[in-house]
Amino acid sequence: MHIPWDAMQLFLAVAEARSVTAAARLLHITQPTASRRLSQLESTLGERLFVRSVEGVAPTPFGERMIEPLRRMAEWAGEVDRAGARTETAPSGIVRVTAAPGVAFELLAPFAAWLRGKLPDVRLEVVSSVSYVDLVRREADLALRLGPPTRSKELVTLASLEHTVAAFGSPAYAKTLPKKPRLADVAWIGWAPPLEHLPPNPELTQMIPGFRPVFASDDFLVQLRAAQAGIGAIFLGRARHRFSEDSLVELDVDVGELRRSIHLVCAKTALDIPRVRAVADLLVAELERAREPTRARAKRAISG
C-alpha cells in the first residue's frame, strides 16, 4: 500500500489543529479539497481517522496511533528539504518568517521592502499568526517568537530583544485624559475571543477590578487601527528600530513594570541555507540595533 506524504501531512495537520478548516489554511488548500483527501485516505486505510462533532474533529484510536510516527516523519521531511536547499551558491528564493501579528506588521513588512535593496533575489514570505509554527518541520525558516524556544536540541536562538511595555493612544485621545490618569480612567483596547487569554487582557484584569475592554478584536491590526482612530489605549513596546512609525504617543499612565521579549529562532541546520543565513544575519543586526529610548514619553516601536 502506497500512501503519499501529502496525505499523511494533511492528516497530521488536522489532528493537531482539531479542525479541517484550520489545517487546510495551513497547507494552502481549500476546505472541500482537504475533506475529500481525508475521505480518500480513510478509504485507502480502511479505517476511520477522525470523529467529527460540532466542536471540531478528534482522532480515533487508530488515528491516535499514527500521530507520533508522523510527527517524526514531518521533522525528517523538513530536514530533507533543508539538505536540498544547502546546494545554493548564493542567496536566492523564498525565506518564510513567522511572527505574531504585531511584530509582522511593524517590523517584518517594512523590513521586507528594505530587504529587496539588500538581497534582490530573496523574497520574504511572512506567516502572521499567534499559533505555533513548527520550524523543525520547516513550516517556516525563521521565527520571531515572544518567548524563548523550548526545543533547544533542534532550535537555536540567534538574537533576543527585551523591552518594557507602556500604554499608547492617539494624540487626540491623549488630550481627553486627566493629568496622571489612573488605570481605570483609560479606555482600554484588548483581545476578543478566542484570544482573550493573550496579554494584555489578563494583566489588565488583575490591575482593574471588573475590567472590560472598551473595544476588542481578534486581529491586532484592527486593534491598532482602533487606537489610531482614538477609541482608547493599547499596550505596545517601547523599543525602537529603523522601521518604527509614530502615529501613537505614549500615555502618562503607570502600568507598572511590564516586560516583553522577542527572540529570533531557527532550526540549527537552516543556517546552512545561504538565503536563510543572509536574512537571519540582517534580522539579528536589526534586533541588536533596536533599543529603548531614554525619553519618558517615547513613541512606540516593536509591538507588545
Secondary structure as UniProt FT lines:
FT   HELIX           5..17
FT   HELIX           20..27
FT   HELIX           31..45
FT   STRAND          50..53
FT   TURN            54..55
FT   STRAND          56..59
FT   HELIX           61..85
FT   TURN            86..87
FT   STRAND          93..99
FT   HELIX           101..103
FT   HELIX           104..108
FT   HELIX           109..118
FT   TURN            120..121
FT   STRAND          122..128
FT   TURN            135..138
FT   STRAND          142..145
FT   TURN            152..154
FT   STRAND          155..169
FT   HELIX           171..176
FT   HELIX           183..185
FT   STRAND          188..191
FT   TURN            193..194
FT   TURN            196..197
FT   TURN            199..200
FT   HELIX           201..207
FT   TURN            209..210
FT   STRAND          215..217
FT   HELIX           220..228
FT   TURN            229..230
FT   STRAND          233..237
FT   TURN            242..243
FT   STRAND          249..250
FT   STRAND          259..267
FT   HELIX           268..272
FT   HELIX           274..289
FT   TURN            296..297
//
